[in-house]
């Protein structure tokens, strides 16, 4: 029994040529350089038909046309051109597939929302109690570390409860890299007992805290999937026995994250976490007692020029337009305690 040789694929077919194009390409290879008339004679066909086939071969990149003459490219070069063209098409198709996969994410959310609606699943639940609030945050962090926690604490009662009882588990979770805390608090709460110490510990653990004159309401987001809202916007949690809504609707979570980022850009860092120096605090304290620049300089044992430079630094740090304004803002931030 004779051994059968393996089937060899037609190299012209590999180039993407049909039989008529293959025959013409072979003729160009043999003649190497020929006019359309020469090729029509070699193919024994009409000039217009051969011309159309030559145009196809030029577009495929397997022959070149120069001043009315047709030149065959080396078959290896021609194959490389075809391969490059196909790779480009594959890359474009891959980009389209990636785009399609990205675009269906919103359709998947719509599908899930519709399924939940039909099954009666409600994406908002009422949660009761401060312990449940703080423990649920840590619980979510354990399930998906590190969870980015954005929270606004708007009033003295909430901040007092946070400092006395609930800061420790969040600080511990921040240290263990379960949480990445970003908090906005009213500047007026910084003088409350224990608040400074707990916020300092949170900063040391890697948390971020900024202050505003007024925080509009309590709310929080845990990652991009969960948000907490008060019973009434603008109210505080203690007044409502720490009852709040836990929301798992993406559009609401996204809206609150955007709101938090807007507030964050308007807020300022904690006074003891910025560029404040003891020298700035000293001149502001003595000025608050009614002392002039000369008296402050003698009291501190520095030059009058140094005193004025420290005032300028304090005004820059506090965003104040005058010394009086700087003194008021420093007192609000707890610098003068």
BELTAGI-V648642 format. One record per residue. N is the residue number from 1. RES is the residue in three letters. SS is DSSP state (alpha for helix, beta for strand, coil for the rest). PHI is phi in whole degrees, 0 to 359 (none if undefined). PSI is psi in degrees with one decimal (* if undefined). Layout:
n & res & ss & phi & psi
N & RES & SS & PHI & PSI
N & RES & SS & PHI & PSI
This chain:
n & res & ss & phi & psi
1 & UNK & coil & none & 129.3
2 & UNK & coil & 282 & 142.9
3 & UNK & coil & 289 & 134.4
4 & UNK & coil & 270 & 128.0
5 & UNK & coil & 287 & 145.9
6 & UNK & coil & 297 & 147.1
7 & UNK & coil & 291 & 128.6
8 & UNK & coil & 256 & 124.4
9 & UNK & coil & 290 & 148.7
10 & UNK & coil & 294 & 120.3
11 & UNK & alpha & 298 & -31.4
12 & UNK & alpha & 292 & -34.7
13 & UNK & alpha & 294 & -36.4
14 & UNK & alpha & 300 & -35.1
15 & UNK & coil & 286 & -8.1
16 & UNK & coil & 89 & 22.6
17 & UNK & coil & 264 & 142.4
18 & UNK & coil & 274 & 172.6
19 & UNK & alpha & 304 & -41.1
20 & UNK & alpha & 294 & -41.3
21 & UNK & alpha & 292 & -34.9
22 & UNK & alpha & 298 & -44.8
23 & UNK & alpha & 297 & -42.6
24 & UNK & alpha & 292 & -40.6
25 & UNK & alpha & 299 & -40.0
26 & UNK & alpha & 297 & -39.0
27 & UNK & alpha & 295 & -41.6
28 & UNK & alpha & 294 & -38.5
29 & UNK & alpha & 299 & -42.4
30 & UNK & alpha & 290 & -43.0
31 & UNK & alpha & 279 & -23.1
32 & UNK & coil & 66 & -51.0
33 & UNK & beta & 223 & 120.5
34 & UNK & beta & 206 & 155.4
35 & UNK & beta & 273 & 171.1
36 & UNK & alpha & 296 & -32.4
37 & UNK & alpha & 293 & -43.8
38 & UNK & alpha & 302 & -43.3
39 & UNK & alpha & 288 & -33.6
40 & UNK & alpha & 295 & -39.3
41 & UNK & alpha & 294 & -41.5
42 & UNK & alpha & 295 & -34.2
43 & UNK & alpha & 270 & -10.9
44 & UNK & coil & 55 & 47.9
45 & UNK & coil & 222 & 166.8
46 & UNK & coil & 294 & 147.5
47 & UNK & alpha & 298 & -42.8
48 & UNK & alpha & 296 & -38.3
49 & UNK & alpha & 292 & -44.2
50 & UNK & alpha & 298 & -37.7
51 & UNK & alpha & 299 & -43.4
52 & UNK & alpha & 297 & -39.9
53 & UNK & alpha & 293 & -37.8
54 & UNK & alpha & 297 & -40.6
55 & UNK & alpha & 300 & -39.6
56 & UNK & alpha & 297 & -41.8
57 & UNK & alpha & 293 & -35.0
58 & UNK & alpha & 295 & -43.4
59 & UNK & alpha & 296 & -35.7
60 & UNK & alpha & 289 & -18.1
61 & UNK & coil & 86 & 17.3
62 & UNK & coil & 263 & -16.2
63 & UNK & beta & 224 & 162.8
64 & UNK & beta & 240 & 154.4
65 & UNK & beta & 240 & 125.2
66 & UNK & beta & 225 & 113.7
67 & UNK & coil & 52 & 42.7
68 & UNK & coil & 86 & -0.5
69 & UNK & beta & 246 & 149.7
70 & UNK & beta & 248 & 130.2
71 & UNK & beta & 240 & 136.1
72 & UNK & beta & 278 & 135.9
73 & UNK & coil & 281 & 153.9
74 & UNK & coil & 302 & 136.2
75 & UNK & alpha & 306 & -37.0
76 & UNK & alpha & 296 & -41.6
77 & UNK & alpha & 294 & -39.9
78 & UNK & alpha & 297 & -42.3
79 & UNK & alpha & 296 & -38.8
80 & UNK & alpha & 298 & -38.5
81 & UNK & alpha & 297 & -44.3
82 & UNK & alpha & 295 & -42.5
83 & UNK & alpha & 299 & -44.2
84 & UNK & alpha & 299 & -41.7
85 & UNK & alpha & 297 & -41.5
86 & UNK & alpha & 291 & -37.4
87 & UNK & alpha & 297 & -38.9
88 & UNK & alpha & 299 & -42.1
89 & UNK & alpha & 294 & -38.3
90 & UNK & alpha & 295 & -40.8
91 & UNK & alpha & 297 & -41.7
92 & UNK & alpha & 295 & -39.9
93 & UNK & alpha & 295 & -38.8
94 & UNK & alpha & 297 & -41.0
95 & UNK & alpha & 297 & -39.0
96 & UNK & alpha & 295 & -39.2
97 & UNK & alpha & 295 & -44.6
98 & UNK & alpha & 299 & -41.7
99 & UNK & alpha & 296 & -40.4
100 & UNK & alpha & 295 & -42.1
101 & UNK & alpha & 297 & -39.3
102 & UNK & alpha & 293 & -37.4
103 & UNK & alpha & 288 & -23.2
104 & UNK & alpha & 277 & -4.8
105 & UNK & alpha & 300 & -42.0
106 & UNK & alpha & 294 & -34.2
107 & UNK & alpha & 292 & -35.9
108 & UNK & alpha & 296 & -42.9
109 & UNK & alpha & 298 & -41.5
110 & UNK & alpha & 297 & -40.4
111 & UNK & alpha & 298 & -45.8
112 & UNK & alpha & 297 & -41.2
113 & UNK & alpha & 297 & -42.4
114 & UNK & alpha & 295 & -39.9
115 & UNK & alpha & 296 & -42.5
116 & UNK & alpha & 297 & -38.4
117 & UNK & alpha & 296 & -43.1
118 & UNK & alpha & 291 & -33.8
119 & UNK & alpha & 276 & -6.8
120 & UNK & coil & 87 & 4.9
121 & UNK & coil & 291 & 129.7
122 & UNK & coil & 256 & 125.9
123 & UNK & coil & 275 & 7.2
124 & UNK & beta & 234 & 128.5
125 & UNK & beta & 233 & 148.9
126 & UNK & beta & 270 & 130.1
127 & UNK & beta & 242 & 140.0
128 & UNK & coil & 240 & 130.3
129 & UNK & coil & 103 & 141.0
130 & UNK & alpha & 295 & -42.1
131 & UNK & alpha & 302 & -42.4
132 & UNK & alpha & 296 & -39.6
133 & UNK & alpha & 300 & -55.4
134 & UNK & alpha & 290 & -35.8
135 & UNK & alpha & 289 & -34.2
136 & UNK & alpha & 293 & -34.9
137 & UNK & alpha & 297 & -46.6
138 & UNK & alpha & 296 & -37.8
139 & UNK & alpha & 298 & -42.9
140 & UNK & alpha & 295 & -35.4
141 & UNK & alpha & 294 & -38.4
142 & UNK & alpha & 296 & -37.3
143 & UNK & alpha & 288 & -31.2
144 & UNK & coil & 217 & 71.0
145 & UNK & coil & 280 & 151.4
146 & UNK & coil & 276 & 131.9
147 & UNK & beta & 274 & 127.0
148 & UNK & beta & 280 & 111.4
149 & UNK & beta & 259 & 118.9
150 & UNK & beta & 249 & 123.0
151 & UNK & beta & 217 & 142.8
152 & UNK & beta & 245 & 126.0
153 & UNK & beta & 245 & 104.3
154 & UNK & coil & 269 & -9.9
155 & UNK & coil & 215 & 168.4
156 & UNK & alpha & 293 & -38.8
157 & UNK & alpha & 295 & -43.5
158 & UNK & alpha & 295 & -41.9
159 & UNK & alpha & 293 & -37.2
160 & UNK & alpha & 296 & -45.4
161 & UNK & alpha & 298 & -40.2
162 & UNK & alpha & 299 & -46.8
163 & UNK & alpha & 292 & -39.0
164 & UNK & alpha & 284 & -36.2
165 & UNK & alpha & 230 & -36.9
166 & UNK & alpha & 252 & -4.6
167 & UNK & alpha & 290 & -37.1
168 & UNK & alpha & 304 & -49.7
169 & UNK & alpha & 296 & -34.1
170 & UNK & alpha & 291 & -40.7
171 & UNK & alpha & 296 & -41.3
172 & UNK & alpha & 297 & -42.4
173 & UNK & alpha & 295 & -34.9
174 & UNK & alpha & 294 & -43.2
175 & UNK & alpha & 298 & -36.8
176 & UNK & coil & 275 & 4.6
177 & UNK & coil & 61 & 30.4
178 & UNK & coil & 274 & -33.5
179 & UNK & beta & 241 & 150.5
180 & UNK & beta & 236 & 95.3
181 & UNK & beta & 274 & 131.9
182 & UNK & beta & 234 & 117.5
183 & UNK & beta & 234 & 141.2
184 & UNK & beta & 243 & 127.9
185 & UNK & beta & 229 & 156.0
186 & UNK & beta & 291 & 139.8
187 & UNK & alpha & 298 & -28.4
188 & UNK & alpha & 294 & -19.4
189 & UNK & alpha & 276 & -7.3
190 & UNK & alpha & 292 & -19.0
191 & UNK & alpha & 268 & -1.7
192 & UNK & coil & 290 & 148.0
193 & UNK & coil & 304 & 129.3
194 & UNK & coil & 84 & -16.5
195 & UNK & alpha & 294 & -47.2
196 & UNK & alpha & 300 & -44.7
197 & UNK & alpha & 298 & -44.4
198 & UNK & alpha & 291 & -39.2
199 & UNK & alpha & 292 & -35.5
200 & UNK & alpha & 297 & -42.4
201 & UNK & alpha & 298 & -39.3
202 & UNK & alpha & 296 & -42.5
203 & UNK & alpha & 297 & -43.7
204 & UNK & alpha & 298 & -29.6
205 & UNK & coil & 279 & -7.4
206 & UNK & coil & 110 & -0.4
207 & UNK & coil & 288 & 165.5
208 & UNK & beta & 238 & 132.0
209 & UNK & beta & 224 & 135.9
210 & UNK & beta & 227 & 165.7
211 & UNK & beta & 236 & 150.7
212 & UNK & beta & 231 & 156.9
213 & UNK & coil & 300 & -40.3
214 & UNK & coil & 216 & 126.3
215 & UNK & coil & 264 & 125.4
216 & UNK & coil & 296 & -33.2
217 & UNK & coil & 189 & 162.0
218 & UNK & coil & 283 & 137.8
219 & UNK & beta & 194 & 166.6
220 & UNK & beta & 208 & 157.7
221 & UNK & beta & 228 & 139.0
222 & UNK & beta & 243 & 101.7
223 & UNK & coil & 68 & -153.1
224 & UNK & coil & 255 & 9.3
225 & UNK & coil & 245 & -21.7
226 & UNK & beta & 227 & 141.4
227 & UNK & beta & 222 & 153.6
228 & UNK & beta & 242 & 135.2
229 & UNK & beta & 230 & 145.4
230 & UNK & beta & 284 & 163.9
231 & UNK & coil & 302 & -35.7
232 & UNK & coil & 227 & 126.7
233 & UNK & coil & 298 & 129.9
234 & UNK & coil & 99 & -15.9
235 & UNK & coil & 277 & 168.9
236 & UNK & coil & 253 & 160.4
237 & UNK & coil & 291 & -44.4
238 & UNK & alpha & 302 & -35.9
239 & UNK & alpha & 297 & -20.9
240 & UNK & alpha & 245 & 26.5
241 & UNK & coil & 56 & 32.1
242 & UNK & coil & 58 & 32.7
243 & UNK & coil & 276 & 133.3
244 & UNK & beta & 207 & 167.6
245 & UNK & beta & 259 & 130.7
246 & UNK & beta & 260 & 116.1
247 & UNK & beta & 249 & 132.8
248 & UNK & coil & 238 & 33.6
249 & UNK & coil & 262 & 118.5
250 & UNK & alpha & 306 & -39.3
251 & UNK & alpha & 294 & -35.8
252 & UNK & alpha & 289 & -44.0
253 & UNK & alpha & 299 & -44.7
254 & UNK & alpha & 297 & -39.2
255 & UNK & alpha & 296 & -44.3
256 & UNK & alpha & 291 & -35.1
257 & UNK & alpha & 296 & -38.7
258 & UNK & alpha & 294 & -41.9
259 & UNK & alpha & 299 & -43.7
260 & UNK & alpha & 298 & -43.4
261 & UNK & alpha & 297 & -36.3
262 & UNK & alpha & 294 & -44.6
263 & UNK & alpha & 297 & -38.1
264 & UNK & alpha & 298 & -39.1
265 & UNK & alpha & 292 & -26.4
266 & UNK & alpha & 274 & -21.2
267 & UNK & coil & 282 & 165.0
268 & UNK & beta & 240 & 153.1
269 & UNK & beta & 296 & 162.0
270 & UNK & coil & 300 & 143.5
271 & UNK & alpha & 299 & -34.1
272 & UNK & alpha & 271 & 1.5
273 & UNK & alpha & 254 & 2.6
274 & UNK & coil & 255 & -142.5
275 & UNK & coil & 264 & 12.6
276 & UNK & coil & 300 & 136.3
277 & UNK & coil & 242 & 159.6
278 & UNK & alpha & 296 & -30.8
279 & UNK & alpha & 298 & -41.7
280 & UNK & alpha & 297 & -42.1
281 & UNK & alpha & 295 & -40.0
282 & UNK & alpha & 298 & -46.9
283 & UNK & alpha & 292 & -34.2
284 & UNK & alpha & 291 & -39.9
285 & UNK & alpha & 296 & -45.2
286 & UNK & alpha & 291 & -36.1
287 & UNK & alpha & 295 & -35.4
288 & UNK & alpha & 295 & -21.8
289 & UNK & coil & 273 & 1.5
290 & UNK & coil & 93 & 11.6
291 & UNK & coil & 277 & 144.6
292 & UNK & coil & 275 & 175.8
293 & UNK & alpha & 299 & -42.2
294 & UNK & alpha & 298 & -43.8
295 & UNK & alpha & 294 & -40.0
296 & UNK & alpha & 296 & -40.9
297 & UNK & alpha & 298 & -44.7
298 & UNK & alpha & 295 & -40.9
299 & UNK & alpha & 299 & -40.9
300 & UNK & alpha & 268 & -11.4
301 & UNK & coil & 73 & 33.5
302 & UNK & coil & 233 & 175.0
303 & UNK & coil & 279 & 160.5
304 & UNK & alpha & 298 & -35.9
305 & UNK & alpha & 299 & -40.0
306 & UNK & alpha & 295 & -40.9
307 & UNK & alpha & 301 & -46.3
308 & UNK & alpha & 293 & -34.7
309 & UNK & alpha & 295 & -38.9
310 & UNK & alpha & 293 & -37.2
311 & UNK & alpha & 298 & -43.5
312 & UNK & alpha & 298 & -42.1
313 & UNK & alpha & 298 & -41.4
314 & UNK & alpha & 295 & -41.3
315 & UNK & alpha & 296 & -38.8
316 & UNK & alpha & 294 & -46.6
317 & UNK & alpha & 297 & -38.0
318 & UNK & alpha & 270 & -6.2
319 & UNK & coil & 68 & 33.5
320 & UNK & coil & 263 & 149.4
321 & UNK & coil & 264 & -11.2
322 & UNK & coil & 209 & 167.5
323 & UNK & alpha & 296 & -39.2
324 & UNK & alpha & 298 & -46.2
325 & UNK & alpha & 299 & -39.6
326 & UNK & alpha & 297 & -40.9
327 & UNK & alpha & 296 & -40.5
328 & UNK & alpha & 295 & -45.6
329 & UNK & alpha & 292 & -37.9
330 & UNK & alpha & 297 & -40.0
331 & UNK & alpha & 295 & -39.5
332 & UNK & alpha & 296 & -33.9
333 & UNK & coil & 273 & -1.1
334 & UNK & coil & 85 & 15.6
335 & UNK & coil & 289 & -29.6
336 & UNK & coil & 263 & 13.8
337 & UNK & coil & 292 & *
